[in-house]
């Protein structure tokens, strides 16, 4: 199979040798019940194994069509099958810089500018409050994706497969399902923002709905071709994005109201600070559920500290640049009549108005920013398709590219339907999604550090779908549900405010994520100790 030219040297043949369902008509004589994807390396006959066979769903003409599609230049045929050490590329200094470039590009997007807008515009916070909260919230949340990313090179497994080693085979499927919803949700938001911006440029000549369709197709196209294309696109995509954002800053900085402050009671200010911090945190923490997906081809010997540092640095710097520009523009809406009027139309119209006076060059910059939604969400759609495969053996038997097409259709339809409710989605969807990711990451960190690192017990990454070798998952499930309970009593949303959240200010501040960490973190170690004593795994 031909592969796209890239410096990371992905294997030319990306079909795993132990994936018979990827062989299509070449394996028509194999019965579904006879197919076994992988085995553990243990030679101890006393060790029990339970590896469900993967059915062969593509046969005959359909299988041949699939082979032709997967034979397209650079299209990644691999699904969730573990990347073996001999299948990995060289890595090195250039590969480490690619890590930084990947996450810098993913987060160098207009979506993060819009997240910054919410501080002054939704929560009525001033410049200083918004900037300080943004700096610390994004820096903290970037630690999540940086931590999970370190397992990609070492294990060769995708992030949701890693969840099996921390939550068990069956309980991890719940988190996997929520992750699918999260990644699709991000894709929908990206399509809406891009659609608004395309429409703002073309006026009545192109509706927001058509813009959403264009964005969805671009996102789906990159995601369908797979990881090699994602790395190549992301390597260069941040350059025009950075240029357009610097132009935006240069054009709007004089209108930033850096003296703006919050007007209201002290309690209400505290509540608004908590809620904006939660929103900023939630806008990034979701990447923790896909961090390892893009590093599985890196050598197993890749230093963890380099993986963490490169991912965190790339993410945080990009987030900071975009958020600060968004906050600055938001402070100027109240004192700039043309911005205020444009804001009533859409966020895309507001950004176009910010470029007003630059003529066609300003419109060109808006197009660049709109395309940033594509580079931000293509990796999410790619990871969402992999997460679907983790749900079960039948889902795994369907090629990854088909699931990418399926997700693209969902994002297209939902973005067109919800194109007039962008800020409502930002305000309600993002914090809710953080409520499941935060306790999941908490359990991952404690399992890794307490029950493996401190005990000197290595992970058996080869047992990625062996139910008998993976944890039972009862302790993780109970701790995760406890984390949800903490989130419920601490959340502050339009449709519900928890009793603890109500005690912050006059109407409630969102501290659901932090109570979730506290509940899950306090309960998991004890339950996991008992689980190990009882079951030994």
C-alpha positions as CSV (number, residue, x, y, z in Angstrom):
1,X,0.0,0.0,0.0
2,X,1.3,3.4,-0.8
3,X,1.6,5.9,2.0
4,X,1.7,9.7,2.1
5,X,5.1,11.2,2.2
6,X,6.0,12.2,5.7
7,X,9.0,12.6,7.9
8,X,7.5,10.4,10.6
9,X,8.0,7.3,8.4
10,X,4.7,5.6,9.1
11,X,4.8,1.9,7.9
12,X,3.9,1.6,4.3
13,X,1.7,-1.3,5.2
14,X,-0.7,-0.2,7.9
15,X,-2.8,-3.3,7.9
16,X,-2.0,-5.2,11.1
17,X,-0.8,-8.7,10.4
18,X,-3.1,-10.1,13.1
19,X,-6.2,-8.5,11.8
20,X,-7.9,-11.1,9.5
21,X,-11.1,-8.9,9.2
22,X,-9.0,-6.3,7.4
23,X,-8.0,-9.0,4.8
24,X,-11.5,-9.1,3.3
25,X,-11.9,-11.6,0.4
26,X,-8.5,-13.1,1.1
27,X,-9.9,-14.6,4.2
28,X,-13.4,-15.6,3.0
29,X,-12.7,-19.2,3.9
30,X,-12.3,-18.2,7.6
31,X,-15.5,-18.6,9.6
32,X,-16.4,-15.7,11.9
33,X,-16.0,-17.9,15.0
34,X,-12.5,-18.9,14.0
35,X,-11.0,-15.5,13.9
36,X,-8.8,-14.5,16.8
37,X,-7.2,-11.1,16.7
38,X,-4.4,-11.3,19.2
39,X,-2.9,-13.5,22.0
40,X,-0.8,-12.7,25.0
41,X,2.8,-13.7,25.1
42,X,2.5,-15.6,28.3
43,X,3.7,-19.2,28.1
44,X,2.3,-20.2,31.5
45,X,-0.5,-22.7,30.8
46,X,-2.1,-21.9,34.2
47,X,-2.9,-18.3,33.1
48,X,-6.4,-18.1,31.8
49,X,-7.3,-16.1,28.7
50,X,-10.6,-14.7,27.4
51,X,-10.2,-13.1,24.0
52,X,-13.5,-12.8,22.1
53,X,-13.2,-13.7,18.4
54,X,-13.7,-10.9,15.9
55,X,-16.2,-11.7,13.1
56,X,-15.5,-11.2,9.5
57,X,-18.2,-8.9,8.3
58,X,-16.8,-7.8,4.9
59,X,-16.9,-10.5,2.3
60,X,-16.9,-10.8,-1.5
61,X,-17.5,-7.7,-3.5
62,X,-17.9,-5.5,-0.4
63,X,-14.5,-6.7,0.9
64,X,-12.9,-6.0,-2.5
65,X,-14.4,-2.5,-2.5
66,X,-13.0,-1.9,1.0
67,X,-9.6,-3.1,-0.2
68,X,-9.6,-0.6,-3.0
69,X,-10.6,2.3,-0.7
70,X,-8.0,1.3,1.9
71,X,-5.5,1.1,-1.0
72,X,-5.8,4.9,-1.6
73,X,-2.6,6.7,-1.1
74,X,-1.9,7.1,2.6
75,X,-5.3,6.0,3.9
76,X,-4.8,4.3,7.3
77,X,-6.3,0.8,7.3
78,X,-5.4,0.1,10.9
79,X,-8.1,0.3,13.5
80,X,-7.6,-0.2,17.2
81,X,-5.2,-3.2,17.0
82,X,-2.1,-2.5,19.0
83,X,0.9,-1.1,17.2
84,X,3.7,-3.6,17.8
85,X,7.3,-2.3,18.6
86,X,8.5,-3.5,15.1
87,X,5.8,-1.4,13.5
88,X,6.8,1.9,15.0
89,X,8.8,4.6,13.2
90,X,12.1,6.2,14.2
91,X,11.0,9.2,16.4
92,X,14.0,11.4,17.3
93,X,14.2,15.1,17.7
94,X,12.1,15.8,14.7
95,X,9.4,13.5,16.0
96,X,9.4,15.3,19.4
97,X,9.0,18.7,17.6
98,X,6.1,17.1,15.7
99,X,4.4,16.4,19.1
100,X,4.6,20.1,20.0
101,X,3.5,21.1,16.5
102,X,0.5,18.8,16.6
103,X,-1.0,20.1,19.8
104,X,-0.1,23.7,19.0
105,X,-1.9,23.4,15.7
106,X,-5.0,21.6,17.2
107,X,-5.4,24.4,19.8
108,X,-4.5,27.3,17.6
109,X,-8.1,27.7,16.6
110,X,-11.0,30.2,16.6
111,X,-12.9,27.9,18.9
112,X,-10.5,28.9,21.7
113,X,-11.0,32.6,20.8
114,X,-14.7,32.1,21.2
115,X,-14.1,30.4,24.6
116,X,-12.3,33.5,25.7
117,X,-15.2,35.6,24.6
118,X,-17.4,33.9,27.2
119,X,-15.6,35.5,30.2
120,X,-16.7,39.1,29.7
121,X,-19.8,38.3,27.5
122,X,-21.4,35.4,29.3
123,X,-20.1,35.8,32.9
124,X,-19.6,39.6,32.9
125,X,-16.0,39.3,34.1
126,X,-13.5,42.0,33.7
127,X,-10.2,41.8,31.8
128,X,-7.9,40.9,34.8
129,X,-10.3,38.2,36.1
130,X,-10.7,36.7,32.7
131,X,-7.0,36.6,31.8
132,X,-5.9,35.2,35.2
133,X,-8.6,32.5,35.1
134,X,-7.8,31.6,31.5
135,X,-4.0,31.2,32.2
136,X,-4.4,28.8,35.1
137,X,-7.4,26.9,33.8
138,X,-5.9,26.1,30.5
139,X,-2.5,25.3,32.0
140,X,-4.1,22.8,34.4
141,X,-6.3,21.2,31.9
142,X,-3.5,20.7,29.4
143,X,-1.9,18.4,32.0
144,X,-4.6,15.9,31.4
145,X,-3.9,15.3,27.7
146,X,-0.2,15.5,28.3
147,X,-0.4,12.7,30.9
148,X,-2.5,10.4,28.8
149,X,-0.3,11.0,25.8
150,X,2.7,9.5,27.5
151,X,1.1,6.1,27.3
152,X,0.8,6.1,23.5
153,X,4.4,5.4,22.6
154,X,4.9,3.0,25.5
155,X,1.9,0.8,25.0
156,X,1.1,1.1,21.3
157,X,-2.6,1.3,22.3
158,X,-5.2,3.9,21.6
159,X,-6.5,6.0,24.6
160,X,-9.9,4.2,25.0
161,X,-8.1,0.8,24.9
162,X,-5.9,2.2,27.7
163,X,-9.1,2.7,29.6
164,X,-9.5,-1.1,29.8
165,X,-6.3,-1.2,31.9
166,X,-7.7,1.3,34.3
167,X,-11.4,0.6,34.4
168,X,-11.7,-3.0,33.2
169,X,-13.0,-4.4,30.0
170,X,-16.7,-3.8,30.5
171,X,-16.9,-0.6,32.7
172,X,-14.6,1.1,30.3
173,X,-17.2,0.9,27.5
174,X,-19.3,3.4,29.4
175,X,-16.5,6.0,29.3
176,X,-15.9,5.0,25.7
177,X,-19.5,5.8,24.8
178,X,-19.3,9.2,26.5
179,X,-16.0,9.9,24.7
180,X,-17.7,9.3,21.4
181,X,-20.4,11.8,22.3
182,X,-17.7,14.3,23.4
183,X,-15.7,14.1,20.2
184,X,-18.8,14.3,18.0
185,X,-20.0,17.3,20.1
186,X,-16.7,19.1,19.5
187,X,-17.0,18.4,15.8
188,X,-20.5,19.9,15.7
189,X,-19.3,23.0,17.5
190,X,-16.4,23.3,15.0
191,X,-18.8,23.0,12.0
192,X,-21.1,25.7,13.4
193,X,-18.3,28.2,14.1
194,X,-16.8,27.6,10.6
195,X,-20.3,27.8,9.0
196,X,-20.9,31.1,10.7
197,X,-17.6,32.5,9.5
198,X,-18.1,31.3,5.9
199,X,-21.5,32.8,5.9
200,X,-20.3,36.1,7.4
201,X,-17.8,36.5,4.5
202,X,-20.3,35.7,1.7
203,X,-23.3,37.5,3.2
204,X,-26.5,36.2,1.7
205,X,-24.7,34.3,-0.9
206,X,-23.9,31.4,1.5
207,X,-26.0,30.4,4.5
208,X,-24.6,29.2,7.8
209,X,-26.1,25.8,6.9
210,X,-24.0,25.5,3.8
211,X,-21.0,26.6,5.7
212,X,-21.6,23.8,8.2
213,X,-21.8,21.3,5.4
214,X,-18.4,22.5,3.9
215,X,-16.7,22.3,7.3
216,X,-18.1,18.8,8.1
217,X,-16.9,17.5,4.7
218,X,-13.4,18.9,5.2
219,X,-13.1,17.6,8.8
220,X,-14.4,14.1,7.7
221,X,-12.0,14.0,4.7
222,X,-8.9,14.5,6.8
223,X,-10.1,12.1,9.6
224,X,-11.0,9.4,7.1
225,X,-7.5,9.3,5.6
226,X,-6.0,8.8,9.1
227,X,-3.1,9.6,11.3
228,X,-0.4,10.2,8.6
229,X,-2.5,12.9,7.0
230,X,-3.4,14.4,10.4
231,X,0.2,14.8,11.4
232,X,1.2,16.3,8.0
233,X,-1.8,18.7,8.0
234,X,-1.3,19.8,11.6
235,X,2.5,20.3,11.1
236,X,1.8,23.3,8.8
237,X,-1.8,24.4,9.6
238,X,-0.8,26.5,12.6
239,X,1.3,28.9,10.5
240,X,-1.5,30.6,8.7
241,X,-3.6,30.4,11.8
242,X,-1.0,32.2,13.8
243,X,-0.6,34.8,11.1
244,X,-4.4,35.5,11.0
245,X,-4.6,35.7,14.7
246,X,-1.7,38.2,15.0
247,X,-3.4,40.3,12.3
248,X,-6.6,40.1,14.4
249,X,-4.7,41.2,17.4
250,X,-3.0,44.1,15.6
251,X,-6.3,45.3,14.3
252,X,-8.3,45.1,17.5
253,X,-5.9,45.6,20.4
254,X,-6.5,49.4,20.5
255,X,-10.2,48.6,21.4
256,X,-9.4,46.2,24.2
257,X,-10.8,47.6,27.5
258,X,-8.1,46.3,29.9
259,X,-9.7,48.4,32.7
260,X,-13.0,46.6,32.6
261,X,-14.2,45.1,35.8
262,X,-17.1,43.1,37.2
263,X,-20.0,45.1,38.5
264,X,-22.0,43.2,41.1
265,X,-22.0,41.6,44.5
266,X,-18.8,39.8,45.7
267,X,-20.7,36.5,45.9
268,X,-21.9,36.8,42.4
269,X,-18.3,37.6,41.3
270,X,-17.0,34.4,43.0
271,X,-19.7,32.3,41.3
272,X,-18.9,33.8,37.9
273,X,-15.2,33.1,38.4
274,X,-15.9,29.5,39.3
275,X,-18.1,29.0,36.3
276,X,-15.7,30.6,33.8
277,X,-12.8,28.6,35.2
278,X,-14.8,25.5,34.8
279,X,-15.7,26.3,31.2
280,X,-12.1,27.1,30.3
281,X,-11.0,23.9,32.0
282,X,-13.7,21.8,30.2
283,X,-12.7,23.2,26.8
284,X,-9.4,21.4,27.0
285,X,-9.7,18.5,29.4
286,X,-11.7,16.4,26.9
287,X,-8.5,15.9,24.9
288,X,-7.3,13.7,27.7
289,X,-9.6,11.0,26.3
290,X,-7.7,11.0,22.9
291,X,-4.2,12.0,23.8
292,X,-2.5,8.7,23.2
293,X,-4.2,8.0,19.8
294,X,-1.7,10.1,17.9
295,X,1.5,8.7,19.4
296,X,1.1,5.0,19.0
297,X,3.7,4.9,16.2
298,X,6.3,6.5,18.3
299,X,9.1,4.2,19.7
300,X,8.3,2.5,23.0
301,X,11.5,4.1,24.3
302,X,10.3,7.6,23.8
303,X,11.0,9.4,27.2
304,X,7.7,10.2,29.0
305,X,8.9,13.6,30.1
306,X,9.5,14.7,26.5
307,X,6.1,13.5,25.5
308,X,4.5,15.3,28.4
309,X,6.5,18.5,28.0
310,X,6.0,18.7,24.2
311,X,2.3,18.1,24.4
312,X,1.7,20.5,27.3
313,X,3.8,23.3,25.8
314,X,2.2,23.1,22.4
315,X,-1.3,23.0,23.9
316,X,-0.9,25.8,26.5
317,X,0.9,28.3,24.4
318,X,-1.7,28.0,21.7
319,X,-4.6,28.2,24.2
320,X,-3.1,31.2,25.8
321,X,-2.7,33.2,22.6
322,X,-6.3,32.4,21.4
323,X,-8.0,33.0,24.8
324,X,-6.3,36.3,25.4
325,X,-7.3,37.6,22.0
326,X,-10.9,36.4,22.6
327,X,-11.0,38.1,26.0
328,X,-9.7,41.3,24.7
329,X,-12.3,41.4,21.9
330,X,-15.1,40.6,24.3
331,X,-14.1,43.6,26.5
332,X,-14.3,45.8,23.5
333,X,-17.9,44.7,22.5
334,X,-19.4,46.9,25.2
335,X,-17.6,50.1,24.0
336,X,-17.6,49.5,20.3
337,X,-21.1,49.8,18.6
338,X,-20.2,48.0,15.4
339,X,-18.8,45.1,17.3
340,X,-21.9,44.9,19.5
341,X,-24.2,44.9,16.5
342,X,-22.1,42.2,14.8
343,X,-22.2,40.1,18.0
344,X,-26.0,40.0,17.9
345,X,-25.7,38.2,14.5
346,X,-23.1,35.6,15.3
347,X,-19.6,35.1,16.6
348,X,-18.4,34.8,13.0
349,X,-19.9,38.1,12.1
350,X,-18.1,39.7,15.1
351,X,-14.8,38.4,14.0
352,X,-15.4,39.6,10.5
353,X,-16.2,43.0,11.9
354,X,-13.0,43.0,13.8
355,X,-11.1,42.7,10.5
356,X,-13.2,45.6,9.1
357,X,-11.1,48.0,7.1
358,X,-8.8,45.4,5.7
359,X,-11.0,44.7,2.7
360,X,-10.5,41.4,0.9
361,X,-7.5,40.6,3.0
362,X,-9.7,40.7,6.1
363,X,-12.1,38.3,4.5
364,X,-9.1,36.1,3.6
365,X,-8.0,36.0,7.3
366,X,-11.5,35.0,8.4
367,X,-11.4,32.1,5.9
368,X,-8.1,31.0,7.5
369,X,-9.7,31.1,11.0
370,X,-12.6,29.1,9.7
371,X,-10.3,26.5,8.3
372,X,-8.8,26.3,11.8
373,X,-12.0,24.7,13.0
374,X,-11.2,21.9,10.5
375,X,-7.7,21.3,11.8
376,X,-9.0,21.4,15.4
377,X,-11.7,18.9,14.9
378,X,-10.4,16.4,12.3
379,X,-8.3,14.7,15.1
380,X,-11.5,14.5,17.3
381,X,-13.5,12.8,14.5
382,X,-10.6,10.4,13.9
383,X,-10.4,9.5,17.6
384,X,-14.2,9.2,17.8
385,X,-14.2,6.6,15.0
386,X,-11.5,4.6,16.9
387,X,-13.6,4.9,20.1
388,X,-16.6,3.3,18.3
389,X,-14.4,0.3,17.5
390,X,-13.6,-0.2,21.2
391,X,-17.3,-0.7,22.0
392,X,-17.3,-4.3,20.8
393,X,-16.0,-6.9,18.4
394,X,-18.6,-6.2,15.7
395,X,-17.8,-2.5,15.8
396,X,-14.1,-3.4,15.6
397,X,-14.8,-5.5,12.5
398,X,-16.1,-2.5,10.6
399,X,-13.2,-0.5,9.0
400,X,-12.2,2.7,10.7
401,X,-12.8,4.8,7.7
402,X,-16.5,3.8,7.6
403,X,-17.0,5.0,11.1
404,X,-15.3,8.3,10.2
405,X,-17.8,8.7,7.4
406,X,-20.6,7.9,9.8
407,X,-19.5,10.5,12.4
408,X,-19.1,13.1,9.6
409,X,-22.7,12.6,8.7
410,X,-23.8,13.1,12.3
411,X,-21.7,16.2,12.7
412,X,-23.1,17.6,9.4
413,X,-26.8,17.0,10.3
414,X,-26.5,18.2,13.9
415,X,-24.5,21.3,13.1
416,X,-27.0,22.4,10.5
417,X,-29.8,21.8,13.1
418,X,-28.1,23.6,15.9
419,X,-26.4,26.4,14.0
420,X,-28.3,29.1,15.8
421,X,-27.5,28.0,19.4
422,X,-23.7,28.0,19.5
423,X,-23.2,29.8,22.8
424,X,-25.8,27.7,24.5
425,X,-23.9,24.6,23.4
426,X,-20.6,26.2,24.7
427,X,-22.1,27.1,28.1
428,X,-23.9,23.8,28.7
429,X,-22.3,21.0,26.7
430,X,-18.6,21.6,27.6
431,X,-18.8,21.6,31.4
432,X,-21.1,18.6,31.4
433,X,-18.6,16.6,29.3
434,X,-15.8,17.4,31.8
435,X,-17.7,15.7,34.5
436,X,-17.0,12.2,33.2
437,X,-13.4,13.0,31.9
438,X,-12.2,14.4,35.2
439,X,-12.9,11.3,37.4
440,X,-11.7,9.1,34.6
441,X,-8.3,10.9,34.6
442,X,-8.2,10.8,38.4
443,X,-8.6,7.0,38.4
444,X,-6.0,6.7,35.6
445,X,-3.4,8.7,37.5
446,X,-4.0,6.8,40.8
447,X,-3.9,3.3,39.1
448,X,-0.7,4.2,37.3
449,X,1.2,5.8,40.2
450,X,-0.1,3.9,43.2
451,X,-0.8,0.4,41.9
452,X,1.8,0.1,39.2
453,X,4.6,2.6,39.7
454,X,4.9,2.3,43.5
455,X,4.4,-1.5,43.5
456,X,6.8,-2.0,40.6
457,X,4.1,-3.9,38.6
458,X,4.4,-3.2,34.8
459,X,1.4,-3.2,32.5
460,X,0.9,-6.1,30.2
461,X,0.1,-4.1,27.1
462,X,-0.3,-7.2,25.0
463,X,-3.4,-8.2,26.9
464,X,-5.4,-5.2,25.5
465,X,-8.5,-7.3,24.8
466,X,-7.9,-10.3,27.1
467,X,-10.7,-10.0,29.6
468,X,-9.0,-12.4,32.0
469,X,-5.9,-10.3,32.2
470,X,-7.5,-6.9,32.5
471,X,-8.8,-5.5,35.8
472,X,-12.3,-6.5,37.0
473,X,-13.2,-2.8,37.0
474,X,-15.6,-2.8,39.9
475,X,-13.4,-0.4,42.0
476,X,-13.0,2.0,39.1
477,X,-16.7,1.9,38.3
478,X,-17.8,2.7,41.8
479,X,-15.2,5.4,42.2
480,X,-16.2,6.9,38.8
481,X,-19.8,6.9,39.8
482,X,-18.9,8.6,43.0
483,X,-17.1,11.2,41.0
484,X,-20.3,11.7,39.0
485,X,-22.1,12.2,42.3
486,X,-19.7,14.9,43.3
487,X,-20.2,16.5,39.9
488,X,-23.9,16.5,40.3
489,X,-24.0,18.3,43.7
490,X,-21.3,20.8,42.5
491,X,-22.5,21.6,39.0
492,X,-24.1,24.9,38.0
493,X,-26.0,24.8,34.7
494,X,-28.9,26.6,33.3
495,X,-31.2,23.5,33.8
496,X,-29.8,22.4,37.1
497,X,-27.7,23.7,40.0
498,X,-26.4,21.4,42.7
499,X,-26.9,22.1,46.4
500,X,-23.1,22.7,47.0
501,X,-22.9,24.9,43.9
502,X,-25.8,27.0,45.2
503,X,-23.8,28.0,48.2
504,X,-21.4,29.9,46.0
505,X,-22.6,33.4,45.4
506,X,-26.3,34.2,45.0
507,X,-27.1,31.8,42.2
508,X,-24.4,29.2,42.1
509,X,-20.9,28.6,40.7
510,X,-19.7,25.5,38.9
511,X,-17.3,23.4,41.0
512,X,-18.5,20.0,39.8
513,X,-15.2,19.0,38.3
514,X,-13.3,19.6,41.6
515,X,-15.8,17.7,43.7
516,X,-15.6,14.9,41.2
517,X,-11.9,14.7,41.6
518,X,-12.2,14.7,45.4
519,X,-14.9,12.0,45.5
520,X,-13.3,9.6,43.0
521,X,-9.7,10.2,44.3
522,X,-10.7,9.5,47.9
523,X,-12.7,6.3,47.2
524,X,-10.7,4.6,44.5
525,X,-7.4,3.6,46.3
526,X,-9.3,1.7,49.0
527,X,-11.7,0.0,46.7
528,X,-8.9,-1.0,44.3
529,X,-6.9,-2.5,47.2
530,X,-9.8,-4.7,48.1
531,X,-10.4,-5.7,44.5
532,X,-6.8,-6.8,44.2
533,X,-7.0,-8.7,47.4
534,X,-10.1,-10.5,46.2
535,X,-9.4,-11.1,42.5
536,X,-5.7,-10.5,42.1
537,X,-6.2,-8.2,39.1
